[in-house]
Amino acid sequence: MATDLVSSILKTLRHRFSPVYRRVRHFGIHRHCPVCGSNVRKFLPFGDPPRPEARCPVCNSLERHRMVWAFMEPRLAKIARPAVLHVAPEPCLRANLERLPGVDYWSSSYDGAGTRIQADITRLPFEDATFDVVLCCHVLEHVLDDLGAMREFMRVLRPGGWAVLQVPLEMDRETTYEDASIVTPEERTRAFGQNDHVRIYGRDYTDRLKAAGFSVSLFSAGEIIPGDLERCVLDPHEPLFFCELPQCPPLQGTAQLAKQPCVCLNESSVV
């Protein structure tokens, strides 16, 4: 009887307070997630092939999500009542953005499932200068007209606004590889590493952002969280792309697109 009662209580906790349950279950001091603030024993493997300790067991953030949030959080705090456009929203980042004081938060996806609005990012349904911040992570590699999407992000940003536009990169590739004649899922998997990708970005990704009109600064994970890469489990080789309107002088990030191993490919199961 007592065992049944305890089991029932644990099931209730798992269902109604699952983040609390996961925090307690995985509590430790060796790893820290800047997205949910949890301290845990270790992160969980994720990816194909699996990367050890990639995923937070509490909020499911991956390396790139932890880097992005650590970069964005202090900058968002300086904006009163920020207007934010979040494309293909990751649940862990969405939860934090929706809690910002006075935020005007717009989530967007191509099919509109589970988001505030359905939108094609090459033709955004917003007036010019609508948003203070645009966040788009690992989406542009799915979009045939990525330059058009970048220009749309520029158009909807207010003066002084900024965007974080992350993509998977192959750092040993000098120029982006794309071929519009490759259309079947099987061919795209062979060519681009995933059946719904249309290109593999190389070190010229910065040039593509600049061609769209952005002023671009690169920040390394070490600059974003100095001295805490190991505890937060960030990829030291993945740069963050901070994009501003050209009238704003770029921040002085020192990250460079040096030749490095491939970053975060083939992760279609996580947005």
N, C-alpha and C positions, 0 to 999 in steps of 0.2 A: 504493500500500500504506500509506504513512504517512498519507495523507489519510483513508483508510478507518479507520485506527486512531484518529485524532483525532476523527473523526465518531462512532465508537462510544463513545469516552470521554465526549464531550459529551452523547450520548443517555442514557448511564448516569447522568451527573450530573443531567440534567434529571429523570429518573425517580426516582432514589433520594434526591437532595438538592436537590429543586426550590426550597425556600426559599433555600438557600445560593446556588444558581445565579441566582435572581432578584435577590438582594441584590447580587451581583457585577455582573450585567448592567445593573442600573438605578442603580448606586451614584452618588451625587452629594452635594452639600451644601445644595442649595436647598430641599429638602423633608424633613420628618421625620415619621415615623409613630409616635405614642406607643403604638400597640397592639403592633406587632412590633419597635419600636426601630430600624427601618431608616432610613438616610439615603439619599435618592434624588435624582436630577436633577429629576424631576417626577412628579406623580400622573397617572393616566389618566382620560379622560372616562368618564362613566357617567350613565345616566338617559334619560328620554324626555320632552322633548328632552334631549340630553346636556348635563351640566354639566362644564365643563372642569376637569381636575385634581380629580376627585371621589374616585377609587378608588386605593388604595395598590397598586402593582404587585407587592408582595411578599406581603402577607397579605389583600388584597382589601377592607380596611376602607374604609368610607365616612365622610363627615364626622361623622355622628351616632355611629358606633362609636368614632371617635377621641376625641370629646368625652366619651362615656360612660366609656371606659376611663381617660382622664386624671383624671376625677372619682373613679372607684371605686377605683383602685389604692391611693392612700395611705390610704383609709378601710378597705379590706379588710386592709391590713397591720396594723391595730390590733386585729383580731379573731383570737384564737387558735382554730385548728381551726374555721373558719367553715362553717356549713351554708348552702348557696346553692341556691335554686331559679331556674333559667334557662329561661324560656318561649320556645319557637321559637328555639333557640339559633343565633346567628350563629357560623359556624366560627371567625372570627378572635378573638372574645371567649371562645368556649368553650375554645379552646386555652389561653388565659391562665388562665382560672378553674380548669381541671383541674390546672394546675401549682401552685396555691396550696398551701403546706405544711399538711398535715393536713386538707385540705378534704373536706367531705361534699357532693359536687356532684351535683345532680339536674337533668338536662335533661328537658324535657317538651315534647310537641307533641300536637296534637289527634288525629293519626293514629298516633302512636307511631313513625313511621319515623325510624330513626337516633338515637333518644333513649332515655334510661334508662327512661322511663315514658310511657305514653299517658294523657292526662288532658284533661278538659273543664275549663277554668279557672274556670267558674262553679260547679263541684262538685269541688274538688280532693280527691284521695284521701289526705290527710295529716291527722294530728291537729293540734289547736290548738298554737300556739307551737312549731313544728317548725324554722323557719328563722331565721337571722340576717339574710339578705339575699334579696330577690326582684328579679330583673331581667327586665323585659318591654318590649321595644322594637318599636313598630309592629305590634302585634297587636290591641289593643283596638278599632281601627277595623274589624276583621273580626267582632267579637263583638256579637250582638244585645243581650244583657244585660251591657253593660259595667259597670254599677254592681254587679251581682252578682259579676263577676270581681274588681273592686276590693275588695269586701268579703271575698272569699275570700283575697286577698293579705294583707289586714289580719289575718284570722283565723289564718293559718299563721305569721305573724311572731312572734318571741319579744319580750318586753319589751326595749327598747333596739334592736330590729331596725329595718331600713329597706328601702325599695324605690326603685328607679329605674324609672319608668313613662313611657316616651316614646311619643308618637303623632305622626303628621303633622298639621300645623296650617295653617289659613289665618288669618293674623294680622289681616287686614282684615275678618274675620267676627266679629261680636260674640258670637253664640250658635251653638252646634252645630246643624248641619242633619242631620236624619235623618227617614226616612219608611219605616215597616215594610211599607207596601204595595208598595214598589219591590223586586222580587224577582229579575227576570231579569238575567243578566249584561249584556245590552245596556243595559237601563234603569239599572243600577247604574253602568255606565261613564259614561253621560250625566249622571247625577245626582251621583255621588260621585268620579268621576275614575278609578275602577278597578273591574273587574268583580266583585271579591270584597269590596269595601268596603261597609259599611252606614251610614256617616255621614261627614260632614266636620266635624272638630272646629274650634271657634272659641275665642275668648279665654276662654270660660266653662269650659274644661277643668279649670282649677284648682278651680272651684266644684264640679264633678262629683266630683273626688277628695276634696274636703272633705265632700261629702254622704255619701260612703262611710265617712267617719270619720277620714281621714288628716289629719295636720298637714303642710302643704305649704310647701316653700321652693323658690324658683326661682333658678337660677344661670345666668348668661350664659357663653358660651364665653370671653369676655374675662376673667371672674373665675376660670375653671378653669385656663386657660393664659395668664396675663398676658403680653402683649407678644409672643406667639408664634403668633397666629392665622394670619398669612400663611404661615409656614413649615409649620405643621401642616395648613393649608387647612381651617379650621373655619368653619361658618356663624355669623357674628356675631349673627344674628337668632334662632337657634333656642335656646330655653331648655331647661335640664335640670330635670326635675321630681323633686325629692327628697322622698320621702314617709315620714313617721315615724308611729309610734303616738302618739295625742294626749297621753299623759302626758309625752312628751319635748318640751322646748322646741325650736322649729324653729331650725335654723341661719340665719344672717342673710345669705342671698343677696339681692342688690339687683336682680336682673333683673326686668323688668316685661313684661307682655304688651301691648306697644304695637303699633299697626298697622304691619305689615311685610308683605313679599311672602310668597306661599305657600311652605311649607317641605316639601321632600322628598315630593312626591306621585308616585304611579305608579312604584313600584319593586318590583313583585311578583317580579322575578327574583332578588332578594337577600333572605335572611332576616336 
